[in-house]
Amino acid sequence: MSVSVSVVQVSTLVVAEHEGGFVKPSSLSALAAAEAIAKDNKVSVLLGGSGPALHKAADHAACCHPLVSEVLCSRLAPPCSVH
């Protein structure tokens, strides 16, 4: 029996927090750590939220580290009201 082995490059995913259109300092630290462990692999950033602050934070995340290859945005639904 023959087994085929292939090497796949994977992306490191950082789930980042943002406030007021900027990625929070703790998430910037996580990006720096991802950069250290990712070496030559790409880093993806996931942000959640909605509105202009999310878009501004996505722009901020995209330019804060050279290894950030993509910024993923998850639009959050409005909170449910429980009565």
Biotite code that builds the C-alpha atoms (Angstrom):
import biotite.structure as struc

atoms = struc.array([
    struc.Atom([0.000, 0.000, 0.000], chain_id="A", res_id=1, res_name="MET", atom_name="CA", element="C"),
    struc.Atom([1.302, 3.427, -0.899], chain_id="A", res_id=2, res_name="SER", atom_name="CA", element="C"),
    struc.Atom([0.467, 6.592, 1.006], chain_id="A", res_id=3, res_name="VAL", atom_name="CA", element="C"),
    struc.Atom([0.660, 10.005, -0.571], chain_id="A", res_id=4, res_name="SER", atom_name="CA", element="C"),
    struc.Atom([1.689, 12.868, 1.675], chain_id="A", res_id=5, res_name="VAL", atom_name="CA", element="C"),
    struc.Atom([1.297, 16.486, 0.757], chain_id="A", res_id=6, res_name="SER", atom_name="CA", element="C"),
    struc.Atom([2.164, 19.649, 2.612], chain_id="A", res_id=7, res_name="VAL", atom_name="CA", element="C"),
    struc.Atom([-0.495, 22.314, 2.790], chain_id="A", res_id=8, res_name="VAL", atom_name="CA", element="C"),
    struc.Atom([0.118, 25.849, 3.908], chain_id="A", res_id=9, res_name="GLN", atom_name="CA", element="C"),
    struc.Atom([-2.487, 26.975, 6.383], chain_id="A", res_id=10, res_name="VAL", atom_name="CA", element="C"),
    struc.Atom([-3.471, 30.369, 7.591], chain_id="A", res_id=11, res_name="SER", atom_name="CA", element="C"),
    struc.Atom([-3.323, 31.418, 11.225], chain_id="A", res_id=12, res_name="THR", atom_name="CA", element="C"),
    struc.Atom([-6.671, 32.855, 12.310], chain_id="A", res_id=13, res_name="LEU", atom_name="CA", element="C"),
    struc.Atom([-6.849, 35.665, 14.860], chain_id="A", res_id=14, res_name="VAL", atom_name="CA", element="C"),
    struc.Atom([-10.284, 36.523, 16.250], chain_id="A", res_id=15, res_name="VAL", atom_name="CA", element="C"),
    struc.Atom([-9.871, 40.210, 17.009], chain_id="A", res_id=16, res_name="ALA", atom_name="CA", element="C"),
    struc.Atom([-11.815, 42.699, 19.100], chain_id="A", res_id=17, res_name="GLU", atom_name="CA", element="C"),
    struc.Atom([-12.385, 46.251, 17.973], chain_id="A", res_id=18, res_name="HIS", atom_name="CA", element="C"),
    struc.Atom([-13.836, 49.404, 19.414], chain_id="A", res_id=19, res_name="GLU", atom_name="CA", element="C"),
    struc.Atom([-14.449, 52.780, 17.824], chain_id="A", res_id=20, res_name="GLY", atom_name="CA", element="C"),
    struc.Atom([-13.139, 51.569, 14.483], chain_id="A", res_id=21, res_name="GLY", atom_name="CA", element="C"),
    struc.Atom([-9.771, 50.355, 15.778], chain_id="A", res_id=22, res_name="PHE", atom_name="CA", element="C"),
    struc.Atom([-8.464, 46.926, 16.652], chain_id="A", res_id=23, res_name="VAL", atom_name="CA", element="C"),
    struc.Atom([-7.958, 46.709, 20.423], chain_id="A", res_id=24, res_name="LYS", atom_name="CA", element="C"),
    struc.Atom([-4.386, 46.587, 21.773], chain_id="A", res_id=25, res_name="PRO", atom_name="CA", element="C"),
    struc.Atom([-4.858, 43.052, 23.116], chain_id="A", res_id=26, res_name="SER", atom_name="CA", element="C"),
    struc.Atom([-5.821, 41.880, 19.639], chain_id="A", res_id=27, res_name="SER", atom_name="CA", element="C"),
    struc.Atom([-2.811, 43.672, 18.161], chain_id="A", res_id=28, res_name="LEU", atom_name="CA", element="C"),
    struc.Atom([-0.700, 41.639, 20.602], chain_id="A", res_id=29, res_name="SER", atom_name="CA", element="C"),
    struc.Atom([-2.392, 38.467, 19.337], chain_id="A", res_id=30, res_name="ALA", atom_name="CA", element="C"),
    struc.Atom([-1.537, 39.533, 15.783], chain_id="A", res_id=31, res_name="LEU", atom_name="CA", element="C"),
    struc.Atom([2.095, 39.978, 16.771], chain_id="A", res_id=32, res_name="ALA", atom_name="CA", element="C"),
    struc.Atom([2.082, 36.482, 18.313], chain_id="A", res_id=33, res_name="ALA", atom_name="CA", element="C"),
    struc.Atom([0.475, 35.056, 15.172], chain_id="A", res_id=34, res_name="ALA", atom_name="CA", element="C"),
    struc.Atom([3.156, 36.734, 13.116], chain_id="A", res_id=35, res_name="GLU", atom_name="CA", element="C"),
    struc.Atom([5.819, 35.083, 15.277], chain_id="A", res_id=36, res_name="ALA", atom_name="CA", element="C"),
    struc.Atom([4.367, 31.574, 14.930], chain_id="A", res_id=37, res_name="ILE", atom_name="CA", element="C"),
    struc.Atom([3.139, 31.903, 11.352], chain_id="A", res_id=38, res_name="ALA", atom_name="CA", element="C"),
    struc.Atom([6.587, 32.648, 9.912], chain_id="A", res_id=39, res_name="LYS", atom_name="CA", element="C"),
    struc.Atom([5.915, 32.682, 6.159], chain_id="A", res_id=40, res_name="ASP", atom_name="CA", element="C"),
    struc.Atom([2.275, 31.571, 6.374], chain_id="A", res_id=41, res_name="ASN", atom_name="CA", element="C"),
    struc.Atom([-0.492, 34.050, 6.027], chain_id="A", res_id=42, res_name="LYS", atom_name="CA", element="C"),
    struc.Atom([-2.511, 35.467, 8.908], chain_id="A", res_id=43, res_name="VAL", atom_name="CA", element="C"),
    struc.Atom([-6.274, 35.972, 8.685], chain_id="A", res_id=44, res_name="SER", atom_name="CA", element="C"),
    struc.Atom([-8.169, 38.307, 11.010], chain_id="A", res_id=45, res_name="VAL", atom_name="CA", element="C"),
    struc.Atom([-11.821, 37.780, 11.941], chain_id="A", res_id=46, res_name="LEU", atom_name="CA", element="C"),
    struc.Atom([-13.847, 40.774, 13.132], chain_id="A", res_id=47, res_name="LEU", atom_name="CA", element="C"),
    struc.Atom([-17.491, 40.865, 14.157], chain_id="A", res_id=48, res_name="GLY", atom_name="CA", element="C"),
    struc.Atom([-19.903, 43.753, 14.360], chain_id="A", res_id=49, res_name="GLY", atom_name="CA", element="C"),
    struc.Atom([-21.725, 46.030, 11.992], chain_id="A", res_id=50, res_name="SER", atom_name="CA", element="C"),
    struc.Atom([-21.739, 49.508, 10.554], chain_id="A", res_id=51, res_name="GLY", atom_name="CA", element="C"),
    struc.Atom([-18.982, 51.984, 9.813], chain_id="A", res_id=52, res_name="PRO", atom_name="CA", element="C"),
    struc.Atom([-16.915, 51.037, 12.887], chain_id="A", res_id=53, res_name="ALA", atom_name="CA", element="C"),
    struc.Atom([-16.547, 47.482, 11.554], chain_id="A", res_id=54, res_name="LEU", atom_name="CA", element="C"),
    struc.Atom([-15.355, 48.742, 8.170], chain_id="A", res_id=55, res_name="HIS", atom_name="CA", element="C"),
    struc.Atom([-12.895, 51.145, 9.777], chain_id="A", res_id=56, res_name="LYS", atom_name="CA", element="C"),
    struc.Atom([-11.567, 48.379, 12.049], chain_id="A", res_id=57, res_name="ALA", atom_name="CA", element="C"),
    struc.Atom([-11.195, 46.076, 9.021], chain_id="A", res_id=58, res_name="ALA", atom_name="CA", element="C"),
    struc.Atom([-9.085, 48.727, 7.278], chain_id="A", res_id=59, res_name="ASP", atom_name="CA", element="C"),
    struc.Atom([-7.018, 49.131, 10.455], chain_id="A", res_id=60, res_name="HIS", atom_name="CA", element="C"),
    struc.Atom([-6.495, 45.358, 10.764], chain_id="A", res_id=61, res_name="ALA", atom_name="CA", element="C"),
    struc.Atom([-5.482, 45.059, 7.112], chain_id="A", res_id=62, res_name="ALA", atom_name="CA", element="C"),
    struc.Atom([-2.671, 47.571, 7.435], chain_id="A", res_id=63, res_name="CYS", atom_name="CA", element="C"),
    struc.Atom([-1.377, 46.851, 10.958], chain_id="A", res_id=64, res_name="CYS", atom_name="CA", element="C"),
    struc.Atom([0.834, 43.837, 10.121], chain_id="A", res_id=65, res_name="HIS", atom_name="CA", element="C"),
    struc.Atom([2.466, 42.856, 6.830], chain_id="A", res_id=66, res_name="PRO", atom_name="CA", element="C"),
    struc.Atom([1.552, 39.157, 7.238], chain_id="A", res_id=67, res_name="LEU", atom_name="CA", element="C"),
    struc.Atom([-2.192, 39.908, 7.430], chain_id="A", res_id=68, res_name="VAL", atom_name="CA", element="C"),
    struc.Atom([-3.404, 38.518, 4.147], chain_id="A", res_id=69, res_name="SER", atom_name="CA", element="C"),
    struc.Atom([-7.135, 38.775, 4.648], chain_id="A", res_id=70, res_name="GLU", atom_name="CA", element="C"),
    struc.Atom([-9.662, 40.337, 6.988], chain_id="A", res_id=71, res_name="VAL", atom_name="CA", element="C"),
    struc.Atom([-12.917, 38.451, 7.440], chain_id="A", res_id=72, res_name="LEU", atom_name="CA", element="C"),
    struc.Atom([-15.947, 40.334, 8.722], chain_id="A", res_id=73, res_name="CYS", atom_name="CA", element="C"),
    struc.Atom([-18.922, 38.707, 10.356], chain_id="A", res_id=74, res_name="SER", atom_name="CA", element="C"),
    struc.Atom([-21.920, 40.956, 10.563], chain_id="A", res_id=75, res_name="ARG", atom_name="CA", element="C"),
    struc.Atom([-23.670, 40.330, 13.835], chain_id="A", res_id=76, res_name="LEU", atom_name="CA", element="C"),
    struc.Atom([-27.434, 40.261, 14.070], chain_id="A", res_id=77, res_name="ALA", atom_name="CA", element="C"),
    struc.Atom([-29.099, 42.777, 16.379], chain_id="A", res_id=78, res_name="PRO", atom_name="CA", element="C"),
    struc.Atom([-29.425, 41.497, 19.939], chain_id="A", res_id=79, res_name="PRO", atom_name="CA", element="C"),
    struc.Atom([-32.601, 39.584, 20.704], chain_id="A", res_id=80, res_name="CYS", atom_name="CA", element="C"),
    struc.Atom([-34.937, 41.142, 23.226], chain_id="A", res_id=81, res_name="SER", atom_name="CA", element="C"),
    struc.Atom([-36.160, 38.740, 25.835], chain_id="A", res_id=82, res_name="VAL", atom_name="CA", element="C"),
    struc.Atom([-39.317, 39.648, 27.737], chain_id="A", res_id=83, res_name="HIS", atom_name="CA", element="C"),
])
